[in-house]
Amino acid sequence: MSTDLSGLPTPNSEEPLKGDKLQTSVRLPKRAKDSFIADGWKSSKGLSSDVQDKDDKEKEPQGLASCDGDGLTVYEEYRGFIENGKHIEGNLDKKDFFILNLIGADAEPGIWWFTDFTQLEVHKDLKEDEMSKDDRLINGNCDKCPHRVAQHGVYMEEVAGMSGGATEILDDKLRARPGLTLRIEIAPRMAVDAINRVNLSSLDRPFLYDKIVAHELGHSVGLEHHGEGDVIQKFSLIRPEDQPGPVLGRPYLTDRGGNPVTLLDEYTEIDVIDRLYSAYVSARAYIQGRRDSGNPLAPESEAEMEQGTLVLKYSVGRPSQEHSGAVECIMRYNYATAYPKERTQSPQEVFYLIPPGTEPLGSQLCDTASGTGTNAPRWPQPRFFGAATGRGNCSKWVCVNDDIPPGRL
């Protein structure tokens, strides 16, 4: 390097540096010629010399086999991010995932649950000026820097009037990535706590809201239900006095199409029609008693009470649909109150009623598509059997990298 008369280096000199004839300029901080990352930082992270700025190869936690990395290059993780007003670096050993939590403290236990079962490096304390909910981009401002993909986070917000949660995906026929996840909506905690989930045990009910939060976050990284199609079904109680002919018959149930159906107690396999008809008779007796006492119910209350015993609603889970597969999985539904008996079908379908408190909540990711617990072979039969084709085995589907094709359902 040449100097001027003051003894300072000449800025535009093309002469080599002392001790390094290949360099003709000073790079601050000290770094390789083809790198933007300081040598000292690489050394402090134990990175080998062959690691490139554009590399994105984290393998942990393991999920989808083709999903290495988290969409953030080594340079972008070195450059870092702002979380809760503080500069942080990305984790070079684990895949990073970013959440804008607009719900607040109520959502945090569910986020911890999601963190635990995915083992991702979850950044949950972002502010709105650190990740916009409009674009959710977390590695912007990169013109010529080493870049792999426009990587996104997700945002969650509370929405009144819901009974649970919903994740809006750009295309609901795809396994989502953060970039495809438009928003996550969760009902207020108090609204969820008020839901009468009679099929959950008393030990599980307090955790229903947290499960919903974790479940919906799971959708944003490629996790899906174990199947699709379970619905609420209505059955009508046909009273003896409703039946034609001079001789009154026994009460029975019909489906929406008017076809007779049978409901059996799962434990005893006894037809529950007499119990259901007794509930109707008791309701009518109560209504009449209120009238006779001079303190009748309001007409709309009478109608609601009677209708509630004549039109019965059950959440029916069917084989290989939302309630199927491994019962310990957080992506499985758990609110069914009935399921069909094997080898029975409309117009003479038979259903088992699920005893209250016997559907487990699910608290982890499954590693099988087979049914476990009450979905495995048992007496009188598996409730919902194994997951649908291509579903279940949820731990093997986790992927946060927006550069990995999502795959169709």
URRA-V125480 format. One line per field, one symbol per residue. ss: DSSP state (~ for helix, > for strand, _ for the rest). phi: phi as a letter, one per 40 degrees, with the letter a starting at -180 (. if undefined). burial: + if it has 9 or more other ideal C-beta (glycine too) atoms within 8 Angstrom, else -. A space follows every 10 residues. Layout:
ss = ???
phi = ???
burial = ???
This chain:
ss = __>_____>_ ______>__> __________ ________~~ ~~~~______ _________> __________ ___~~~~~~_ >>>__>>>__ ___>_>>>>> >___~~~~~~ ~~~~~~~~__ >>>_______ ______>___ __________ _>_>>>>>__ ____>>>>>_ ___>___~~~ >>>>>>__~~ ~~~_______ _~~~~__~~~ ~~~~~~~~~_ __________ >>>>>>>>_~ ~~________ _>>>_____> >>>>>_____ >_~~~~~~~~ ~~~~~~~~~~ ~~______~~ ~~~~~~~~~~ >>>>>>>___ ________>_ _______>>> _________> >>>_______ ___>______ __~~~_____ __________ ___~~~____ _______>_
phi = .cbcccgccc dccbccccga ccbbacbbcd acdbbbbcdc cdcccgcccc ccdccabdbb ccaddcbcgb gbcdcccccg abbfgbcbbc ccbbccabbc ccchcdccdc cccdccccgc ccbbbcbccb acccbfcbbc fbcbccabac cbbbbbacbc gcbaaabcbd bccbccbdcc ccabbbcddc cccccccccc ccccdcbccc ccdccccddc bgcbccibhc acbbbbcccd cccchcbccc cabbcccgcc bbbbcccbgc cccccccccc dccccccccc cccgbcccdc cccccccccc bbbbcccbdf bdccgccccc cccabcbaac cdgbadcbcb bccccdgbbc cgaaccbacc cbfcccdacc accbgcccdg bgfcccbcab ccccdcgcc
burial = +--------+ --+--++--- --+------- +-----+++- ++----+--- --++-+-+-- +-++--+-++ ++++++++-+ +-+----+-+ +--+++++++ +++--+++-+ +-+++-++-+ ++++-+++-+ +-+--++++- ----++++-- ++++++++-- -+-++-+-+- ---+++++++ +-++++++-- +++-+-+-++ +--++-++++ ++++++++++ +++++++--+ --+++++++- --+------- +-+++---+- ++++++---- -++--++-++ --++-++--+ ---------- -+--++--++ ++-+++++-+ ++++++++++ ++++++++++ +------+++ ++++--+-++ +++-++-+++ ++++++---- -+++++++-- ++++++++++ ++++-+---
